[in-house]
Amino acid sequence: MPQDFWKGRENSGEKIRLGESLVFDRSRNIIFLSKQQLLPEDRVALGFAKVLEDTTIDYVLVAGYTAILFGRGRRSDDIDFILDRIGEHGFMRLCEKARETGFTVMQGDIPSDEAVKTLYYRYLAQGYSIRFMYKDMILPNVEAKLASTNLHKYALTHSIIVVINNESMIRISPLELQIAYKLYLGSDKDIGDAVFLYTLFKEAINNDGLDVWCRKLRVNCNVLEADKQ
C-alpha cells in the first residue's frame, strides 16, 4: 500500500471526512482509517485478512469487531469472518498460508493435507465455523465460516474496504446492513454497537438503504437517534 495513499483524498467528490482519523470515499467504497495504536483484535483481524487476500479468497468481516475497529471501547473474544464458498482445495491453500503466518486451528492441528481435509468436511462443509488462533493467543481468535445466507452473500458482494494506517486493509460488511443487523440481534451490546456506528458514520450513511434493511429485518431505526451512547 503506497505510504501517501491517504493524502489528498478527503473532502472532494464523495470523499467525506468524518474526523481527524477517518475518511469515507463513497465513490469507491473505501474507508481510510488512522489508528495510533493497534489492539490485539486489530492485529489478529488484519493478520487473517492478509492471509485471505494473499490466497485470493473472497471474505467479509461481520459482527462486533467492526465497531471495535473504529474505536468503540469494548473488547471481543472472537472476530467473525464470512468466507466465499471455497472447496477443500481452497481451504487447504488457506491453511497452508495461515500456518506460514503464525495461525493454527483450534479444533485440531493442520500438519498434513489429510488433517486439513478432515477439518474441512467435519466443520466448514457441515455449516460449522473453524476457529483460528494467532501465535498461541487464545483470545481473541478468528471464527471463520462459509457464506450460507442471502445476508452473507450480499455482504460479500457489497463489502467496504477499510485501509488502516495506509498499510493494511480489511473488508467489512456494508454499514447499513451491519447497523440494522445489530439492532436485529437486540442485546444491549449489539444496540450499542449499532448506535456507535450510526453516530460515527451518520454523514456518510445511505439512509434509504438503512431504512430498507431495517424494514427487512423488522427493526426500529428510530432507536439510533433516541438511544445514542
N, C-alpha and C positions, 0 to 999 in steps of 0.2 A: 504494500500500500504506500503510495507516494507520501512523503512527510508533509507536503504542502496541500494535501487533498482538501483539508478543511478551509484553508484561507480563500477569501473572496467569494464564497459560495452561499453566504447568508443574505437574507433580506433583499432578494431580487427574484422577480418572477414568482414562482410558487415556493420559494425558499423562505421559511418563516423562522425567525429567531425566537425561541421560547425561554431564553435565559442566557446567562453568561456561558453556559457549557452545553447548550442544546440547540440544534438547528434541524428543522424538518424540511427536506427537499421534496415537496409534494409531487412535482412533475416527474421525478424519477423514483419515488417511493423509497427514499433513503433518509435515515436519521443519523446525524453526526453528533456524537456524544463525547464529551471530555470528562474524564474521571481522574482526580488527583491520586486516588488510592484504589486498587482493586481488592474486592472482598474475596474470601475463599470461594463463594458461589460464582463470582466472575471468572476466577482462574479455571475452575472446573468446567463451567459452561463454555468459555471461549476455547479451552483446550479440546473439548469434544467437538465443538463446531468446526474447528480446523481439521480434525480427523475426517469429518463428513465432507467438508469442502475438498479435501485432498483426494478423497475416494469418489468424488462426484456423485454422492448420494443426496438426493433432494430431501430436505428436512424443514421443520419449523419448530421454534421454541414456543411453548404454551405455559399457561398456569402462573403460579405466584412469582416465580423468579423474574418475570417481565417487570413487575413493579419494583423489585429489589434492584434490578439493573439500572433503573432510572432514579434510584435514590430513596425509595421507601425504607424507613428504618425498622426493618424486621429481618428475621433470618428464615432460611428454609432448609429442610433436611434433604429434599430431592429437587432435581432440576429436570423438567419434563420435556422430552424431545419426541415429536411425531416424525417418523421416517416414511418416505415413499415405500411402496410395496416391493422391497428387494427380495430376491430369492436367496437360496443357500449360498450361491457363489458371491453375491453381493455382500452377504453377511460375513463370509469368510474374508473378503477384502477389508471390510470394516474392522474385524477383529485383528487382522494382521497389522493394520496401521495403528489401531488402538494400542496393541502391545508395544509397538515401537516407540510410542509417545508416553508410555507410563500408565496406561489404563489396564485394569483387569476386570473380569466379570465376577460379580459377587455370587452368582448361582453356581459357579464352578470354574475350574481352570480352563485355559484355552491354549494348551501347548501344542495341539495337533489338529489337523483338519477334521478327523473323526470326532474329536471333542467338540469342535465348533459346530459341526453338523448336528450333533446330538442336542446342543443348546438351541439351535435354530428350530428344530422340529418339536422340541419339548416346550418351548416358550413362544417365540415370535409367531411361528406358523399356527399356533393354537390361540392366538389373540392375547397372549400374556406379554408383560414387559420384561426386558432384560435390564439389569442394573449394572452400571459400570462404576468402578471405584478408581479414583485418580491417586497414584503414588501412595497407596496404603491409607488414604484419607477416607475413613468410613462415612463420615458426614462432612459436607453434603456429597451426595452421589448423583449420578445420572440415571434417570429412568427413561428408557427408550422403548417405544412400541411402534408397530406398523399402523399406518392410516387405515381406519376401518369405518369411519362415518362420513357423512356429507360435510359435516363441520370440519373434520380433519382435512378432507380433500380441498375444501375452499381455502382453509388457512395455508395449505401448501402452495396452492396456485397464486394466492394474493399476498404472500408473505412480504414483510418490510425488512430491508437490510438496515442493520444498525452498525455504523462504523465507530469503533471506540478508540480514542486517542490516535486516530489516523493510522493505526497499525493492525488492528484486529477487527473482525466482523462476525456478526451472527444474524440469523434470520428469525424474526418474531412474527407472531400472529397479527393480522390486521387489528388495529387498535379498537375499531368499532365492535368487531366480534369479540375481542378479548374482554372489553368492558362489559358488554351485555352478558357474556357467559359467566363472568364473575358475579354479576347480580343474580343470575340464574342459580348459581351454587348456593348463595344465600347466607353463608356464615358471616359473622362479624368481620373476620379476617378477609374474606373474599369481597365483601361490600367495601371495606376499607381500601383494598387494592383497586377496585373499580373507581371509587371516588378519587383516589390519588392520581390514577392515570388520566381520568377525565379532566381533573383540575389542571394537571401539568400540560396536557395537550389540547386544552379547550379551543385555542385559536386555530388549531390545525385539524380538529376532528371534522369528519364528514357527518353532519348532524342527521341528514336524511338517511345515510347508511346506518347510523346508530339506531335511529328510530325503527328501521326495518328489522334489525337484529333483535331489538327489544320486543317488537311485536311477535316475531317468530318464536322467541324463547319465552314469551308471555311474562315479561318482567316490566317493572315500572321505572322508566328512565328518570322520572322526576326526583327520585332519591339521590341522584347525582348532584343536584343543586341543593337539595334540602338537608343533606347529611354529610357535608364536607368535613373532612378530618384533617 
